[in-house]
Amino acid sequence: MSSLNIHQLYETIEEKNMKRLQKFDDILKQIHTRIKYNAGLERTYCFFQIPEFIIGVPLYNIDDLRKYLIQSLAKDGFQHMYIDPNWLFISWEMKTKKKVGVKPTKKKKSDYKLIDEYKPNGGFVYNENDLLAMQEKTMKLS
């Protein structure tokens, strides 16, 4: 009577998954090499084409590879953008961080206008007739 060992089946599946992840990790090392090369050229970005297949390596699901690479790069702190078909744009440019807990200072709005900004609109306090009447009264006093 023949029997089938379930544990052996799971071990086989686990072994295949480990080999697949090892190949994914080898591709990730290629990306790290590309990043180091571009950093040596004083760049803060690079492109990487995700290989659809590798000669001598069993076929793999390219979507799984893409997800693995993106998750690994994000975990390492890289910004990335997937460009169809199978390109990754990777950036490691440092952006200045905003200070936490510090409120931005608001510019105090002035209650007064500068003389340079004044543009007369003709709405004077005294109208022209009142000014002429005051001028006549001052002439009579002197």
N, CA, C and O atoms as a MOPAC input file, in Angstrom:
PM7 MOZYME 1SCF
protein

 N      0.84300 1    -1.16800 1     0.00000 1
 C      0.00000 1     0.00000 1     0.00000 1
 C      0.89400 1     1.23900 1     0.00000 1
 O      1.83800 1     1.35400 1     0.78200 1
 N      0.56700 1     2.14600 1    -0.89100 1
 C      1.37500 1     3.35700 1    -0.99000 1
 C      0.75100 1     4.46900 1    -0.15300 1
 O     -0.46500 1     4.53000 1     0.03200 1
 N      1.60500 1     5.32900 1     0.33800 1
 C      1.10800 1     6.45900 1     1.13500 1
 C      1.81100 1     7.73200 1     0.67000 1
 O      2.91200 1     7.69600 1     0.12100 1
 N      1.16200 1     8.81500 1     0.90000 1
 C      1.68500 1    10.11800 1     0.49100 1
 C      1.93100 1    10.95000 1     1.74400 1
 O      1.04000 1    11.12400 1     2.57500 1
 N      3.12600 1    11.45000 1     1.86300 1
 C      3.49600 1    12.21600 1     3.04300 1
 C      3.19200 1    13.70000 1     2.79500 1
 O      3.80800 1    14.31700 1     1.92600 1
 N      2.26600 1    14.26400 1     3.53300 1
 C      1.85600 1    15.66600 1     3.37000 1
 C      2.99000 1    16.60200 1     3.74800 1
 O      3.18200 1    17.63000 1     3.09900 1
 N      3.72900 1    16.27200 1     4.76800 1
 C      4.83700 1    17.12500 1     5.21200 1
 C      5.90800 1    17.25300 1     4.13100 1
 O      6.51700 1    18.30900 1     3.95700 1
 N      6.12200 1    16.15400 1     3.41100 1
 C      7.10100 1    16.19400 1     2.33300 1
 C      6.62200 1    17.12200 1     1.21000 1
 O      7.43300 1    17.81200 1     0.59200 1
 N      5.33300 1    17.14100 1     0.94900 1
 C      4.77900 1    18.04600 1    -0.07000 1
 C      4.99500 1    19.50000 1     0.33400 1
 O      5.39500 1    20.32300 1    -0.49000 1
 N      4.73400 1    19.81400 1     1.58300 1
 C      4.93200 1    21.18500 1     2.06600 1
 C      6.40700 1    21.57700 1     2.04300 1
 O      6.74900 1    22.72300 1     1.75100 1
 N      7.27100 1    20.62100 1     2.35200 1
 C      8.70700 1    20.90400 1     2.30100 1
 C      9.14800 1    21.22200 1     0.87600 1
 O      9.97600 1    22.10600 1     0.65900 1
 N      8.59600 1    20.50200 1    -0.08700 1
 C      8.92500 1    20.75500 1    -1.49000 1
 C      8.46100 1    22.14600 1    -1.90800 1
 O      9.19400 1    22.86700 1    -2.58500 1
 N      7.26700 1    22.52100 1    -1.51400 1
 C      6.73900 1    23.85300 1    -1.84100 1
 C      7.58900 1    24.93000 1    -1.17700 1
 O      7.92600 1    25.93500 1    -1.80200 1
 N      7.93000 1    24.71900 1     0.07600 1
 C      8.74300 1    25.68700 1     0.81500 1
 C     10.13000 1    25.82900 1     0.19100 1
 O     10.67700 1    26.92900 1     0.12100 1
 N     10.68600 1    24.72200 1    -0.25600 1
 C     12.00300 1    24.73800 1    -0.89300 1
 C     11.95900 1    25.53300 1    -2.20200 1
 O     12.87200 1    26.30700 1    -2.48900 1
 N     10.90800 1    25.34500 1    -2.98900 1
 C     10.75800 1    26.10100 1    -4.24000 1
 C     10.59700 1    27.59200 1    -3.95700 1
 O     11.16900 1    28.42400 1    -4.66000 1
 N      9.82400 1    27.92700 1    -2.93500 1
 C      9.63600 1    29.34000 1    -2.57400 1
 C     10.94900 1    29.97800 1    -2.12700 1
 O     11.22700 1    31.12700 1    -2.46800 1
 N     11.74700 1    29.24700 1    -1.37400 1
 C     13.03100 1    29.78100 1    -0.91600 1
 C     13.97800 1    30.01600 1    -2.09500 1
 O     14.68300 1    31.02400 1    -2.13400 1
 N     13.99400 1    29.08500 1    -3.05400 1
 C     14.83500 1    29.25900 1    -4.24300 1
 C     14.36700 1    30.46600 1    -5.05800 1
 O     15.18000 1    31.23900 1    -5.56600 1
 N     13.04800 1    30.61400 1    -5.17500 1
 C     12.49300 1    31.75100 1    -5.91700 1
 C     12.86900 1    33.06300 1    -5.23500 1
 O     13.27800 1    34.01100 1    -5.90600 1
 N     12.73700 1    33.13000 1    -3.92000 1
 C     13.10300 1    34.34700 1    -3.19300 1
 C     14.60200 1    34.61700 1    -3.27600 1
 O     15.02600 1    35.77300 1    -3.27100 1
 N     15.40400 1    33.55900 1    -3.35300 1
 C     16.85100 1    33.74200 1    -3.50600 1
 C     17.16100 1    34.38800 1    -4.85200 1
 O     18.02800 1    35.25700 1    -4.93800 1
 N     16.46000 1    33.97100 1    -5.90000 1
 C     16.66000 1    34.58000 1    -7.22500 1
 C     16.18200 1    36.03100 1    -7.21300 1
 O     16.82300 1    36.90000 1    -7.80300 1
 N     15.06300 1    36.29500 1    -6.54600 1
 C     14.56900 1    37.67500 1    -6.42600 1
 C     15.59100 1    38.53700 1    -5.68900 1
 O     15.80700 1    39.69900 1    -6.03500 1
 N     16.21600 1    37.94900 1    -4.66900 1
 C     17.21200 1    38.69200 1    -3.89800 1
 C     18.46200 1    38.96900 1    -4.73600 1
 O     19.09800 1    40.01100 1    -4.58000 1
 N     18.81100 1    38.04200 1    -5.61900 1
 C     19.94500 1    38.27600 1    -6.52400 1
 C     19.66300 1    39.46700 1    -7.44200 1
 O     20.55600 1    40.27200 1    -7.70800 1
 N     18.43700 1    39.57600 1    -7.92000 1
 C     18.05700 1    40.71200 1    -8.77400 1
 C     18.07700 1    42.00000 1    -7.95400 1
 O     18.48000 1    43.05000 1    -8.45500 1
 N     17.64200 1    41.92200 1    -6.69600 1
 C     17.68900 1    43.09600 1    -5.82200 1
 C     19.13700 1    43.54600 1    -5.60600 1
 O     19.40600 1    44.74500 1    -5.52300 1
 N     20.05900 1    42.60400 1    -5.51600 1
 C     21.48000 1    42.95900 1    -5.38700 1
 C     21.97900 1    43.68300 1    -6.63300 1
 O     22.82100 1    44.57700 1    -6.53900 1
 N     21.46100 1    43.29800 1    -7.80300 1
 C     21.80900 1    44.01200 1    -9.03800 1
 C     21.33500 1    45.46300 1    -8.96500 1
 O     22.03600 1    46.37500 1    -9.40500 1
 N     20.14800 1    45.66800 1    -8.40800 1
 C     19.62400 1    47.03400 1    -8.24800 1
 C     20.51600 1    47.81500 1    -7.29600 1
 O     20.83000 1    48.97700 1    -7.55300 1
 N     20.92400 1    47.19200 1    -6.20200 1
 C     21.80100 1    47.87400 1    -5.24300 1
 C     23.12500 1    48.26300 1    -5.90300 1
 O     23.66200 1    49.33900 1    -5.64100 1
 N     23.64600 1    47.38500 1    -6.75500 1
 C     24.87900 1    47.69700 1    -7.48100 1
 C     24.66600 1    48.88900 1    -8.40500 1
 O     25.52500 1    49.76600 1    -8.49900 1
 N     23.52500 1    48.92200 1    -9.08700 1
 C     23.21300 1    50.04100 1    -9.98500 1
 C     23.07900 1    51.33600 1    -9.18900 1
 O     23.54400 1    52.38500 1    -9.63500 1
 N     22.45400 1    51.27700 1    -8.02700 1
 C     22.28900 1    52.46700 1    -7.18400 1
 C     23.65600 1    52.98200 1    -6.73100 1
 O     23.91500 1    54.18400 1    -6.78600 1
 N     24.52600 1    52.08400 1    -6.28600 1
 C     25.86700 1    52.49100 1    -5.83700 1
 C     26.66700 1    53.11000 1    -6.97600 1
 O     27.38800 1    54.08600 1    -6.77200 1
 N     26.54100 1    52.54500 1    -8.17300 1
 C     27.25200 1    53.08100 1    -9.33300 1
 C     26.79200 1    54.51100 1    -9.62900 1
 O     27.61600 1    55.40200 1    -9.83400 1
 N     25.47500 1    54.72400 1    -9.64900 1
 C     24.94100 1    56.05800 1    -9.93600 1
 C     25.24000 1    57.04000 1    -8.81100 1
 O     25.44000 1    58.22800 1    -9.06500 1
 N     25.27300 1    56.56300 1    -7.57700 1
 C     25.63900 1    57.44300 1    -6.46400 1
 C     27.09100 1    57.87900 1    -6.59600 1
 O     27.43900 1    59.00000 1    -6.22600 1
 N     27.93700 1    57.00300 1    -7.12000 1
 C     29.33100 1    57.35500 1    -7.36400 1
 C     29.47700 1    58.43000 1    -8.43000 1
 O     30.46300 1    59.16600 1    -8.44700 1
 N     28.50000 1    58.51900 1    -9.31400 1
 C     28.48400 1    59.56200 1   -10.34800 1
 C     27.76500 1    60.82200 1    -9.87200 1
 O     27.47800 1    61.71900 1   -10.66400 1
 N     27.47800 1    60.88100 1    -8.57200 1
 C     26.80100 1    62.00500 1    -7.91900 1
 C     25.38900 1    62.22200 1    -8.45300 1
 O     24.92000 1    63.35600 1    -8.55300 1
 N     24.72800 1    61.13700 1    -8.78800 1
 C     23.31800 1    61.19300 1    -9.18000 1
 C     22.48700 1    60.74200 1    -7.98700 1
 O     22.97000 1    60.03100 1    -7.10600 1
 N     21.25000 1    61.16100 1    -7.97800 1
 C     20.35200 1    60.74600 1    -6.89700 1
 C     19.18500 1    59.92500 1    -7.43000 1
 O     18.13700 1    59.83000 1    -6.79000 1
 N     19.37400 1    59.33400 1    -8.60300 1
 C     18.32100 1    58.51700 1    -9.19600 1
 C     18.94900 1    57.52400 1   -10.16500 1
 O     20.10000 1    57.67700 1   -10.57300 1
 N     18.17700 1    56.50700 1   -10.52500 1
 C     18.59500 1    55.58700 1   -11.58200 1
 C     17.36800 1    54.84800 1   -12.10200 1
 O     16.29700 1    54.88500 1   -11.49500 1
 N     17.54200 1    54.18500 1   -13.22000 1
 C     16.50600 1    53.34700 1   -13.81100 1
 C     16.98400 1    51.90200 1   -13.76800 1
 O     18.18100 1    51.62400 1   -13.83200 1
 N     16.02300 1    50.98700 1   -13.65700 1
 C     16.35100 1    49.56400 1   -13.69200 1
 C     15.25200 1    48.84500 1   -14.44400 1
 O     14.06900 1    49.01300 1   -14.14900 1
 N     15.65700 1    48.03200 1   -15.42800 1
 C     14.67700 1    47.24200 1   -16.16700 1
 C     14.54500 1    45.88600 1   -15.49200 1
 O     15.52600 1    45.15700 1   -15.34000 1
 N     13.33300 1    45.55800 1   -15.09200 1
 C     13.07200 1    44.27500 1   -14.44600 1
 C     13.12800 1    43.19300 1   -15.53000 1
 O     12.37500 1    43.25500 1   -16.50200 1
 N     14.00900 1    42.20800 1   -15.37100 1
 C     14.13200 1    41.18300 1   -16.42200 1
 C     12.89600 1    40.27700 1   -16.46500 1
 O     12.40800 1    39.81300 1   -15.43400 1
 N     12.40700 1    40.04100 1   -17.68400 1
 C     11.24600 1    39.16000 1   -17.83900 1
 C     11.63400 1    37.70500 1   -17.61200 1
 O     10.82800 1    36.90100 1   -17.14300 1
 N     12.86200 1    37.38300 1   -17.94500 1
 C     13.38500 1    36.04200 1   -17.68800 1
 C     14.90300 1    36.14300 1   -17.61100 1
 O     15.50400 1    37.10500 1   -18.08800 1
 N     15.50200 1    35.13400 1   -17.00400 1
 C     16.95600 1    35.05800 1   -16.91300 1
 C     17.35400 1    33.68000 1   -17.43000 1
 O     16.80900 1    32.66200 1   -17.00400 1
 N     18.29900 1    33.66400 1   -18.34100 1
 C     18.73300 1    32.39500 1   -18.92300 1
 C     19.37100 1    31.54200 1   -17.82400 1
 O     20.22600 1    32.00400 1   -17.06800 1
 N     18.93100 1    30.29500 1   -17.76200 1
 C     19.46800 1    29.36100 1   -16.77400 1
 C     18.70400 1    29.37000 1   -15.46200 1
 O     19.03500 1    28.62300 1   -14.54200 1
 N     17.68100 1    30.21500 1   -15.37100 1
 C     16.87400 1    30.30500 1   -14.15300 1
 C     15.44800 1    29.90200 1   -14.51800 1
 O     14.94000 1    30.33600 1   -15.55200 1
 N     14.79100 1    29.08600 1   -13.69600 1
 C     13.40300 1    28.73200 1   -14.00200 1
 C     12.52900 1    29.98500 1   -14.12000 1
 O     12.77700 1    30.99700 1   -13.46400 1
 N     11.51000 1    29.89200 1   -14.96400 1
 C     10.61400 1    31.02900 1   -15.16100 1
 C      9.95200 1    31.41200 1   -13.84300 1
 O      9.68600 1    30.56300 1   -12.99200 1
 N      9.69500 1    32.68800 1   -13.69600 1
 C      9.07800 1    33.21500 1   -12.48400 1
 C      7.97900 1    34.18600 1   -12.88900 1
 O      7.92200 1    34.64600 1   -14.03000 1
 N      7.12100 1    34.48400 1   -11.94700 1
 C      6.04300 1    35.44100 1   -12.18300 1
 C      6.62400 1    36.84600 1   -12.04100 1
 O      7.08100 1    37.22700 1   -10.96300 1
 N      6.60600 1    37.60400 1   -13.11700 1
 C      7.23800 1    38.92600 1   -13.10300 1
 C      6.50200 1    39.89100 1   -12.17600 1
 O      7.11200 1    40.80700 1   -11.62500 1
 N      5.19100 1    39.68900 1   -12.00000 1
 C      4.44000 1    40.55100 1   -11.07400 1
 C      4.89400 1    40.32700 1    -9.63600 1
 O      5.01100 1    41.27500 1    -8.86000 1
 N      5.15100 1    39.06200 1    -9.28400 1
 C      5.66500 1    38.77200 1    -7.94000 1
 C      7.03800 1    39.40300 1    -7.73600 1
 O      7.33200 1    39.94100 1    -6.66800 1
 N      7.87600 1    39.33200 1    -8.77000 1
 C      9.20700 1    39.93600 1    -8.68500 1
 C      9.09800 1    41.44800 1    -8.51500 1
 O      9.79500 1    42.03700 1    -7.68900 1
 N      8.22100 1    42.07200 1    -9.29800 1
 C      8.04600 1    43.52900 1    -9.21300 1
 C      7.59600 1    43.92800 1    -7.81000 1
 O      8.12700 1    44.87900 1    -7.23600 1
 N      6.62300 1    43.21000 1    -7.25800 1
 C      6.13600 1    43.51800 1    -5.90800 1
 C      7.25200 1    43.35500 1    -4.87200 1
 O      7.39000 1    44.17400 1    -3.96400 1
 N      8.04000 1    42.29800 1    -5.01700 1
 C      9.14400 1    42.05100 1    -4.08300 1
 C     10.16700 1    43.18300 1    -4.14000 1
 O     10.62100 1    43.67400 1    -3.10600 1
 N     10.52600 1    43.59200 1    -5.35700 1
 C     11.51800 1    44.65900 1    -5.51200 1
 C     11.00300 1    45.97900 1    -4.95900 1
 O     11.73300 1    46.69200 1    -4.27000 1
 N      9.75600 1    46.30800 1    -5.25600 1
 C      9.18100 1    47.57500 1    -4.78900 1
 C      9.09000 1    47.59200 1    -3.26500 1
 O      9.41400 1    48.59900 1    -2.63600 1
 N      8.65400 1    46.48700 1    -2.67300 1
 C      8.56100 1    46.42700 1    -1.20900 1
 C      9.94200 1    46.53400 1    -0.56300 1
 O     10.10200 1    47.21000 1     0.45300 1
 N     10.92200 1    45.87900 1    -1.14000 1
 C     12.27900 1    45.92100 1    -0.57800 1
 C     12.87300 1    47.32000 1    -0.68100 1
 O     13.50900 1    47.79700 1     0.25900 1
 N     12.66900 1    47.97900 1    -1.82200 1
 C     13.19700 1    49.33500 1    -1.99300 1
 C     12.50100 1    50.31700 1    -1.05400 1
 O     13.14500 1    51.19500 1    -0.48000 1
 N     11.18800 1    50.16800 1    -0.90100 1
 C     10.44900 1    51.05600 1     0.00300 1
 C     10.90600 1    50.84200 1     1.44400 1
 O     11.02600 1    51.79900 1     2.20900 1
 N     11.16000 1    49.59000 1     1.81200 1
 C     11.62700 1    49.28800 1     3.17400 1
 C     12.99200 1    49.91900 1     3.43400 1
 O     13.28700 1    50.32600 1     4.55800 1
 N     13.82300 1    50.00000 1     2.39700 1
 C     15.15200 1    50.60700 1     2.53200 1
 C     15.11600 1    52.12900 1     2.45600 1
 O     16.14700 1    52.77500 1     2.64100 1
 N     13.94500 1    52.71600 1     2.18500 1
 C     13.80800 1    54.17100 1     2.19000 1
 C     13.95600 1    54.83100 1     0.83400 1
 O     14.09300 1    56.05200 1     0.76000 1
 N     13.93100 1    54.06100 1    -0.23600 1
 C     14.03900 1    54.63000 1    -1.57400 1
 C     12.66000 1    55.02000 1    -2.09100 1
 O     11.66700 1    54.34600 1    -1.81900 1
 N     12.61500 1    56.11900 1    -2.84300 1
 C     11.38900 1    56.44700 1    -3.55400 1
 C     11.46300 1    55.71900 1    -4.89000 1
 O     12.54400 1    55.55600 1    -5.45600 1
 N     10.32500 1    55.28900 1    -5.38600 1
 C     10.32300 1    54.52900 1    -6.62700 1
 C      9.05900 1    54.83000 1    -7.41600 1
 O      8.04800 1    55.28400 1    -6.87900 1
 N      9.15600 1    54.56300 1    -8.69900 1
 C      8.00100 1    54.70500 1    -9.57300 1
 C      8.09000 1    53.58600 1   -10.60700 1
 O      9.12700 1    53.39400 1   -11.24100 1
 N      7.00100 1    52.86000 1   -10.76900 1
 C      6.97200 1    51.79000 1   -11.76000 1
 C      6.53300 1    52.38500 1   -13.08300 1
 O      5.51500 1    53.07400 1   -13.15900 1
 N      7.30800 1    52.11700 1   -14.12700 1
 C      6.99000 1    52.61200 1   -15.46200 1
 C      6.77300 1    51.39200 1   -16.34500 1
 O      7.66600 1    50.56300 1   -16.51400 1
 N      5.58100 1    51.29900 1   -16.90100 1
 C      5.22400 1    50.15400 1   -17.72400 1
 C      5.96600 1    50.21300 1   -19.04100 1
 O      5.99000 1    51.31100 1   -19.59800 1
 N      6.54500 1    49.24100 1   -19.59400 1
 C      6.62900 1    47.85500 1   -19.16200 1
 C      7.94700 1    47.57300 1   -18.44300 1
 O      9.02200 1    47.73800 1   -19.02000 1
 N      7.86200 1    47.16300 1   -17.23200 1
 C      8.97600 1    46.58700 1   -16.46300 1
 C     10.15500 1    47.51400 1   -16.18900 1
 O     11.29600 1    47.05300 1   -16.15500 1
 N      9.91500 1    48.78300 1   -15.99700 1
 C     10.98600 1    49.71100 1   -15.62800 1
 C     10.71400 1    50.26100 1   -14.23900 1
 O      9.56800 1    50.52600 1   -13.87700 1
 N     11.77000 1    50.42800 1   -13.47200 1
 C     11.67400 1    51.07000 1   -12.16000 1
 C     12.52300 1    52.33600 1   -12.18100 1
 O     13.69300 1    52.31100 1   -12.56400 1
 N     11.91800 1    53.43100 1   -11.76500 1
 C     12.67200 1    54.66300 1   -11.51900 1
 C     12.91000 1    54.70700 1   -10.02600 1
 O     11.95900 1    54.66200 1    -9.24600 1
 N     14.16300 1    54.79400 1    -9.61500 1
 C     14.52000 1    54.75000 1    -8.19500 1
 C     15.22900 1    56.04600 1    -7.84200 1
 O     16.16900 1    56.45900 1    -8.52200 1
 N     14.76900 1    56.68200 1    -6.77400 1
 C     15.36900 1    57.94100 1    -6.33900 1
 C     15.70200 1    57.84900 1    -4.85900 1
 O     14.96100 1    57.25100 1    -4.07800 1
 N     16.82100 1    58.44500 1    -4.48400 1
 C     17.22900 1    58.49400 1    -3.07400 1
 C     17.57100 1    59.91300 1    -2.67300 1
 O     18.39800 1    60.14100 1    -1.79100 1
 N     16.92600 1    60.86500 1    -3.33100 1
 C     17.16200 1    62.27100 1    -3.02200 1
 C     16.58800 1    62.59300 1    -1.64700 1
 O     15.44200 1    62.26200 1    -1.34400 1
 N     17.40100 1    63.23900 1    -0.82700 1
 C     16.97100 1    63.59900 1     0.52000 1
 C     16.19600 1    64.90400 1     0.46100 1
 O     16.68800 1    65.90800 1    -0.05400 1
 N     15.00600 1    64.88200 1     0.98200 1
 C     14.20400 1    66.09300 1     1.05100 1
 C     14.30000 1    66.62700 1     2.46600 1
 O     14.36800 1    65.86100 1     3.42700 1
 N     14.30400 1    67.93800 1     2.58900 1
 C     14.40200 1    68.52900 1     3.91700 1
 C     13.13400 1    68.21800 1     4.68900 1
 O     12.02200 1    68.33700 1     4.17500 1
 N     13.32600 1    67.82600 1     5.90800 1
 C     12.19200 1    67.48900 1     6.75200 1
 C     11.69500 1    68.73900 1     7.45900 1
 O     12.47300 1    69.61400 1     7.84000 1
 N     10.39600 1    68.79800 1     7.62100 1
 C      9.81600 1    69.90900 1     8.35900 1
 C     10.00800 1    69.65500 1     9.84600 1
 O      9.96200 1    68.51400 1    10.30700 1
 N     10.22200 1    70.72200 1    10.57600 1
 C     10.39400 1    70.58800 1    12.01700 1
 C      9.05100 1    70.22900 1    12.63800 1
 O      8.02200 1    70.82900 1    12.33000 1
 N      9.08800 1    69.25400 1    13.50100 1
 C      7.87500 1    68.78300 1    14.14700 1
 C      7.62300 1    69.61400 1    15.39300 1
 O      8.54100 1    69.85000 1    16.17900 1
 N      6.40600 1    70.05200 1    15.57600 1
 C      6.03100 1    70.79100 1    16.77100 1
 C      6.30300 1    72.27700 1    16.70900 1
 O      6.02600 1    72.99100 1    17.67200 1
 N      6.83300 1    72.75800 1    15.61200 1
 C      7.11100 1    74.18100 1    15.47700 1
 C      6.06700 1    74.77400 1    14.55000 1
 O      5.92000 1    74.35500 1    13.40200 1
 N      5.34800 1    75.75100 1    15.06800 1
 C      4.32300 1    76.39000 1    14.25400 1
 C      4.98000 1    77.41500 1    13.33600 1
 O      5.87700 1    78.14500 1    13.75700 1
 N      4.53800 1    77.46600 1    12.09500 1
 C      5.11100 1    78.47300 1    11.19600 1
 C      4.70500 1    79.87100 1    11.64300 1
 O      3.56300 1    80.10700 1    12.03600 1
 N      5.65600 1    80.78700 1    11.57600 1
 C      5.36900 1    82.15400 1    11.99700 1
 C      4.55500 1    82.84300 1    10.91700 1
 O      4.88400 1    82.79700 1     9.73100 1
 N      3.49900 1    83.47400 1    11.35500 1
 C      2.64600 1    84.20100 1    10.42300 1
 C      3.11600 1    85.64200 1    10.36800 1
 O      3.45800 1    86.24300 1    11.38600 1
 N      3.12700 1    86.17400 1     9.17800 1
 C      3.50500 1    87.57000 1     9.03400 1
 C      2.36200 1    88.42900 1     9.55100 1
 O      1.19700 1    88.22300 1     9.21100 1
 N      2.72600 1    89.38800 1    10.37500 1
 C      1.72300 1    90.26400 1    10.94100 1
 C      1.24900 1    91.22100 1     9.85900 1
 O      2.03500 1    91.93100 1     9.23200 1
 N     -0.03900 1    91.21500 1     9.66800 1
 C     -0.61100 1    92.09600 1     8.66600 1
 C     -0.63100 1    93.50900 1     9.24200 1
 O     -1.16800 1    93.75200 1    10.32300 1
 N     -0.05200 1    94.40400 1     8.51700 1
 C      0.05700 1    95.78000 1     8.98500 1
 C     -1.29700 1    96.47600 1     8.91500 1
 O     -2.07200 1    96.27300 1     7.98000 1
 N     -1.56500 1    97.30600 1     9.93200 1
 C     -2.80800 1    98.07100 1     9.94200 1
 C     -2.71200 1    99.29100 1     9.04300 1
 O     -3.72300 1    99.91400 1     8.72100 1
 N     -1.51400 1    99.62600 1     8.64600 1
 C     -1.29600 1   100.82900 1     7.85600 1
 C     -0.74400 1   100.46200 1     6.49200 1
 O     -0.10100 1    99.42700 1     6.31500 1
 N     -1.01000 1   101.33200 1     5.54000 1
 C     -0.46800 1   101.15000 1     4.19800 1
 C      0.78900 1   101.98200 1     4.05900 1
 O      0.91500 1   103.04700 1     4.66300 1
 N      1.71000 1   101.48900 1     3.26100 1
 C      2.90300 1   102.25400 1     2.96700 1
 C      2.54700 1   103.40400 1     2.02500 1
 O      1.59500 1   103.31400 1     1.25000 1
 N      3.31100 1   104.46300 1     2.10300 1
 C      3.06100 1   105.62400 1     1.25000 1
 C      3.20500 1   105.24200 1    -0.21800 1
 O      2.46700 1   105.73100 1    -1.07400 1
 N      4.15200 1   104.37600 1    -0.49500 1
 C      4.37000 1   103.95700 1    -1.88200 1
 C      3.17400 1   103.20100 1    -2.44700 1
 O      2.94500 1   103.21700 1    -3.65600 1
 N      2.41200 1   102.54100 1    -1.58300 1
 C      1.27100 1   101.75500 1    -2.03800 1
 C     -0.00500 1   102.58200 1    -2.16200 1
 O     -1.00500 1   102.08900 1    -2.68300 1
 N      0.00900 1   103.83800 1    -1.69100 1
 C     -1.19300 1   104.66300 1    -1.70100 1
 C     -1.52500 1   105.10100 1    -3.12400 1
 O     -0.67800 1   105.63200 1    -3.84200 1
 N     -2.76300 1   104.86700 1    -3.50900 1
 C     -3.24800 1   105.31000 1    -4.81200 1
 C     -4.55200 1   106.06600 1    -4.55600 1
 O     -5.55000 1   105.46800 1    -4.15500 1
 N     -4.54100 1   107.36200 1    -4.78400 1
 C     -5.74700 1   108.14200 1    -4.49100 1
 C     -6.90700 1   107.72200 1    -5.38800 1
 O     -6.74000 1   107.44000 1    -6.57500 1
 N     -8.08200 1   107.69200 1    -4.77700 1
 C     -9.26900 1   107.32400 1    -5.53700 1
 C    -10.26300 1   108.47800 1    -5.62500 1
 O    -11.36400 1   108.31500 1    -6.15000 1
 N     -9.87300 1   109.63700 1    -5.11300 1
 C    -10.74400 1   110.81000 1    -5.19800 1
 C    -11.73500 1   110.91200 1    -4.05800 1
 O    -12.52000 1   111.86000 1    -4.03600 1
 N    -11.74300 1   110.00600 1    -3.12800 1
 C    -12.68900 1   110.04300 1    -2.00600 1
 C    -12.06600 1   110.74400 1    -0.81700 1
 O    -11.79700 1   110.10800 1     0.20200 1
 N    -11.82700 1   112.05900 1    -0.92500 1
 C    -11.21500 1   112.81600 1     0.16000 1
 C    -12.21300 1   113.04300 1     1.28400 1
 O    -13.42200 1   112.90400 1     1.09900 1
 N    -11.68300 1   113.40000 1     2.46700 1
 C    -12.53700 1   113.67500 1     3.61800 1
 C    -13.35600 1   114.94300 1     3.36700 1
 O    -14.55300 1   114.99200 1     3.64900 1
 N    -12.69100 1   115.95600 1     2.83700 1
 C    -13.37500 1   117.20700 1     2.53100 1
 C    -13.61700 1   117.27100 1     1.03500 1
 O    -12.75200 1   116.90100 1     0.24000 1
 N    -14.78100 1   117.73500 1     0.65900 1
 C    -14.98400 1   117.90900 1    -0.77400 1
 C    -14.39300 1   119.25100 1    -1.20200 1
 O    -13.98200 1   120.05200 1    -0.36300 1
 N    -14.35700 1   119.48200 1    -2.47500 1
 C    -13.66200 1   120.64200 1    -3.02700 1
 C    -14.31500 1   121.95300 1    -2.59100 1
 O    -13.60100 1   122.92900 1    -2.36000 1
 N    -15.61400 1   122.01100 1    -2.47100 1
 C    -16.31400 1   123.24400 1    -2.05900 1
 C    -15.95500 1   123.63000 1    -0.62700 1
 O    -15.76800 1   124.81000 1    -0.33100 1
 N    -15.85800 1   122.64600 1     0.26000 1
 C    -15.48700 1   122.93400 1     1.64600 1
 C    -14.06800 1   123.48200 1     1.72900 1
 O    -13.80300 1   124.40400 1     2.50000 1
 N    -13.15700 1   122.92500 1     0.94200 1
 C    -11.77600 1   123.40400 1     0.94200 1
 C    -11.70200 1   124.84800 1     0.44500 1
 O    -10.95500 1   125.65200 1     1.00300 1
 N    -12.45800 1   125.18300 1    -0.58200 1
 C    -12.47500 1   126.56100 1    -1.09300 1
 C    -13.05100 1   127.51400 1    -0.05100 1
 O    -12.56000 1   128.63200 1     0.10200 1
 N    -14.08500 1   127.08400 1     0.66200 1
 C    -14.68600 1   127.92700 1     1.69500 1
 C    -13.68900 1   128.16400 1     2.82400 1
 O    -13.60600 1   129.27900 1     3.34000 1
 N    -12.93500 1   127.14900 1     3.21600 1
 C    -11.93000 1   127.33200 1     4.27200 1
 C    -10.81200 1   128.24500 1     3.80100 1
 O    -10.27700 1   129.02800 1     4.58600 1
 N    -10.45800 1   128.15500 1     2.54100 1
 C     -9.40500 1   129.01500 1     2.01600 1
 C     -9.85400 1   130.47400 1     2.03900 1
 O     -9.05500 1   131.35300 1     2.36500 1
 N    -11.09700 1   130.74700 1     1.70500 1
 C    -11.62100 1   132.12000 1     1.72600 1
 C    -11.63900 1   132.66100 1     3.15300 1
 O    -11.30000 1   133.82400 1     3.37200 1
 N    -12.02900 1   131.84000 1     4.12100 1
 C    -12.06800 1   132.28900 1     5.51000 1
 C    -10.67300 1   132.60800 1     6.02600 1
 O    -10.49700 1   133.57700 1     6.76300 1
 N     -9.68100 1   131.81100 1     5.65200 1
 C     -8.32200 1   132.10300 1     6.09500 1
 C     -7.79200 1   133.36200 1     5.44200 1
 O     -6.98500 1   134.06500 1     6.04900 1
 N     -8.21300 1   133.67000 1     4.23500 1
 C     -7.79100 1   134.89900 1     3.54500 1
 C     -8.38600 1   136.11500 1     4.24500 1
 O     -7.72400 1   137.14700 1     4.35500 1
 N     -9.62700 1   136.00900 1     4.72000 1
 C    -10.28400 1   137.12500 1     5.38800 1
 C     -9.63200 1   137.39800 1     6.73900 1
 O     -9.56200 1   138.55000 1     7.16600 1
 N     -9.15400 1   136.36000 1     7.41400 1
 C     -8.53500 1   136.53400 1     8.71800 1
 C     -7.17200 1   137.20800 1     8.60300 1
 O     -6.77000 1   137.91100 1     9.53000 1
 N     -6.47600 1   137.03000 1     7.54900 1
 C     -5.15700 1   137.61600 1     7.44600 1
 C     -5.15400 1   138.94100 1     6.81700 1
 O     -4.09600 1   139.55200 1     6.66900 1

